[in-house]
Amino acid sequence: MKDQGKIARKEKRARRNGAKLDSNGRRDQGSSIRGLRHPKTELESAIQRYVDLYDFAPIAYVSFDRAGRIEEANLAATELLSEPRDLLIGRPFAFYVAELDSFLKHLLYCRTSQQQVKTELPLKSRKGEQIPTLLLSTPITSTTRNGALLYQTAIIDLRDPKAQERTLSEQARLLDLSNDAIIVRDAEDRITYWNKGAEKIYGHTREEALGKVPHALLKTKHSQRLSKINEKLLRENHWEGELVHVRRDGKRLTMFSRWALDRDAKGNRAFILETNNDITKRKQVEAALRQSKDLLEKRVHQRTIALRVANAELEREIARRKGLEGEILAISDREQQRLGQELHDGLCQQLTAISFMAQATALRLKRHRVVETEDIEEIAQLINSSVASARNIARDLHKEKIDAATFEVALRDLVRRKMWKTPCRLALKTEANLQDDKIASELYRILREALINA
C-alpha cells in the first residue's frame, strides 16, 4: 500500500508537469521535461533539439517564477541538488538555499531589474551538503507562467574551478570582441579587467593596467566632481557622461562613458563595469561646426553693418541730389523771372522809345519837311541796342550744351558777354580738370547764376 501511494503521488506530479511514467512509476525516457512528444514536424524537431540542449547542458539550470517556485530544471540541476526532477519542479527554490536572506534579496533584484542578476549563494543538497554556487538569473521574456515572467538561472558550482574558469573565459572572449574600452573595477577602484578594445584605444596593455586606478592611469578629467558621480552611481546603479582621458602617447581623448554598479549579496558595492566610447572625432567635428557658425554669424554681422553704412550714404546722396534738383529748379525760375524783367525793362522800353521818337520825327517831317540828323542817329542807336539785347536774351534762352572738355572755353565766353551790369573777368587759380560732363554742366549753370545775381 505504501508503494502504491508513492506511485500515485509520482503519477500526480507527472501529470502536473506534463511527463509520462512507465509501468514502474519512472519518467518515460521518451517524454520531455515539459510534456513534448516525439517530433513529428520541423518545429517540433527544433523544440526537441532545444530541450535536449537544455536538458543535457553541463551547467545546472533552473527556472523559477516571481515567488521563487521552480518551474523547470535540467539534469545537471538534479545532480547538483541530489533531487529527482519530479520533486524539484513545483517546490520553492528557497528549500535548497543555505542563506535565505541572500536569496530573497536576489529574488527582489530579479523582480525590479530587466537585466541579469548575479549573486554568490551557498546551496544545500538533499544530503545536507553545502555547495558554494554563483546564481546568474535572467528574465525570459519569451516564456511566462500565468502571465508572469520566469527567471532562467544558471547555477555555477564554485567547487569546480575549471567550470568557473571556462565561464569567465567565455565572457572575457565576448567582451574582447567589442571596439569600445570595457573596464571592470573592484570596490577599491582598481582595475580587474581590461579588454582588447581598451588596449587599442589607450595604448596600455592588460598587464600594465591590471591593479591600477583608472583615474590616475588615464589622468581622467570628469564633467563633474567624482564624489557627485559616485553618489548618483550608488543611488541609481548607473551613470553616464563625458570624460577626458589621456592615452599612453599623451594624446587627449574625449570619451562617452557608461558605468554600471554590481552589488554583492549584502547589497554593497562589489564591481563597476565601465564602458567607454571614443567620441573625439565627433567632438572635433562639432567644434569645427560651431567655429564655422560663429565665423558665419560674424561675417553676416559685418556685412549687415556695411550694408547699413552704404544705405545711409545712399540716402544722403539721394537727399543731396534732390537738393541740387531743387536748386536747379529755383535757378530756372529765377532765370525766367530775370529774362521777363529784361524783356520788360530793357527791350520793351527801348522799342517804346524808338516808337515815340519815330512818331515825333514823322510829325516834324510832315510839318516842316525837315528831319534832324541827331534824331535819326539816336533811333539807329536804340535799334542797335535792342538787337543786342534780343541777341543776349536769345542766347540765354538757348540751352547750351556744356561738357567737361569745353568747360573752360564756355566760361571764358560767358565772361566776355557785354550784358553784365558789373564788369567781370575769369581768373583760374588751378587747372579745371573735370571728367564728368554732368558735373561740368551743373557747375557752369551755377557760375552763370552767380554772374546774373552780381
Residue pairs with C-beta under 8 A, 6 or more apart in sequence:
6 25
7 25
10 21
10 25
10 86
11 21
11 25
13 86
13 87
13 89
13 90
14 20
14 21
14 27
14 86
16 90
17 33
17 34
17 35
17 86
17 89
17 90
18 31
18 32
18 34
18 35
19 27
19 28
19 31
19 32
19 33
19 35
19 86
20 27
20 28
20 30
20 31
21 27
21 28
22 28
27 85
27 86
30 38
31 37
32 48
32 51
32 55
33 51
33 54
33 55
33 72
33 73
33 74
33 85
34 51
34 72
36 44
36 47
36 48
36 51
37 44
38 44
38 48
39 45
39 47
39 48
54 61
54 72
54 74
55 74
55 75
56 74
56 75
57 74
57 76
58 76
58 163
59 76
59 154
59 155
59 156
59 163
59 167
60 74
60 76
60 77
60 79
60 80
60 81
60 154
60 155
60 157
61 72
61 73
61 74
61 76
61 77
61 152
61 153
61 154
61 155
62 70
62 72
62 73
62 74
62 77
62 88
62 93
62 152
62 153
62 155
63 70
63 71
63 72
63 73
63 140
63 143
63 150
63 151
63 152
63 153
64 70
64 71
64 93
64 150
64 151
64 153
65 71
65 145
65 148
65 149
65 150
65 151
66 107
66 110
66 111
66 148
66 149
67 92
68 92
68 93
68 94
68 103
68 107
69 90
69 91
69 92
69 93
70 88
70 89
70 90
70 91
70 92
70 93
71 89
71 90
71 145
71 150
72 89
72 150
72 152
73 85
73 88
73 89
75 85
77 85
77 88
77 155
78 84
78 85
78 88
80 123
80 125
80 131
80 133
80 155
80 157
81 88
81 96
81 123
81 125
81 126
82 125
82 126
82 127
82 129
83 96
83 125
83 126
93 103
94 100
94 103
94 104
96 123
96 124
96 125
97 103
97 121
97 122
97 123
97 124
98 121
98 122
98 123
98 124
98 130
99 121
99 122
99 265
102 119
102 121
102 265
102 266
103 119
103 121
105 119
105 265
105 266
105 267
106 117
106 119
106 121
106 135
106 137
106 265
109 117
109 119
110 117
110 137
110 139
110 151
114 139
115 138
116 136
116 137
116 138
117 135
117 136
117 137
117 138
117 151
118 134
118 135
118 136
118 137
118 262
119 134
119 135
119 137
119 264
119 265
120 132
120 133
120 134
120 135
120 158
120 264
120 265
121 133
121 134
121 135
121 265
122 130
122 131
122 132
122 133
123 130
123 131
123 133
123 155
124 130
124 131
125 131
131 157
131 159
132 157
132 158
132 159
133 155
133 156
133 157
133 158
134 155
134 156
134 158
134 164
135 153
135 154
135 155
135 156
136 153
136 154
136 156
137 151
137 152
137 153
138 151
138 152
138 153
139 149
139 150
139 151
139 152
140 149
140 150
140 151
140 152
141 149
143 150
144 150
156 163
156 164
156 167
157 163
158 164
172 193
172 195
175 182
175 193
175 195
176 195
176 196
176 197
178 195
178 197
178 275
179 197
179 200
180 197
180 275
180 276
180 277
180 278
181 195
181 197
181 198
181 201
181 202
181 255
181 274
181 275
181 276
181 277
181 278
182 193
182 195
182 197
182 198
182 273
182 274
182 275
182 276
183 191
183 193
183 194
183 195
183 198
183 209
183 214
183 273
183 274
183 275
183 276
184 191
184 192
184 193
184 271
184 272
184 273
184 274
185 191
185 192
185 214
185 271
185 272
185 274
186 192
186 270
186 271
187 268
187 269
187 270
187 271
189 213
189 214
189 215
189 272
190 211
190 212
190 213
191 209
191 210
191 211
191 212
191 213
191 214
191 217
192 210
192 271
194 204
194 206
194 209
194 210
198 204
198 206
198 209
198 276
199 205
199 206
201 247
201 253
201 276
201 278
202 209
202 218
202 245
202 247
202 248
202 253
203 247
203 248
203 249
204 217
204 248
209 217
214 220
214 274
215 226
218 245
218 246
219 245
219 246
220 243
220 244
220 245
221 243
221 244
222 229
222 241
222 243
223 241
223 242
223 243
224 241
229 239
229 241
229 259
232 239
233 239
233 259
233 261
233 272
234 261
234 269
237 260
237 261
237 263
238 258
238 259
238 260
238 261
239 258
239 259
240 256
240 257
240 258
240 259
241 256
241 257
242 254
242 255
242 256
242 257
242 279
243 254
243 255
243 257
243 276
244 252
244 253
244 254
244 255
245 252
245 253
245 255
245 276
246 252
246 253
247 253
252 280
253 278
253 280
254 278
254 279
254 280
254 283
255 276
255 277
255 278
255 279
255 280
256 276
256 277
256 279
257 274
257 275
257 276
257 277
258 274
258 275
258 276
259 272
259 273
259 274
260 272
260 273
260 275
261 269
261 271
261 272
262 270
262 271
262 272
262 273
263 269
263 270
264 270
324 442
328 442
328 445
331 445
331 446
331 449
334 449
334 452
334 453
335 396
335 449
335 452
338 452
339 393
339 396
339 397
342 389
342 393
343 393
346 389
347 386
347 389
347 390
347 393
350 382
350 385
350 386
350 389
351 386
353 382
354 379
354 382
354 383
354 386
357 375
357 378
357 379
357 382
358 379
360 375
361 371
361 372
361 375
361 376
361 379
364 370
364 371
364 372
364 375
365 371
388 418
389 419
392 417
392 418
392 419
395 417
400 410
400 444
401 441
402 410
402 437
402 440
402 441
402 444
403 437
403 440
403 441
404 434
404 435
404 436
404 437
404 439
404 440
407 432
407 434
407 440
407 443
407 444
408 428
408 432
410 444
411 426
411 432
411 444
411 447
412 426
414 444
414 447
414 448
414 451
415 424
415 425
415 426
415 451
420 451
420 454
421 454
422 454
424 451
424 454
434 440
434 443
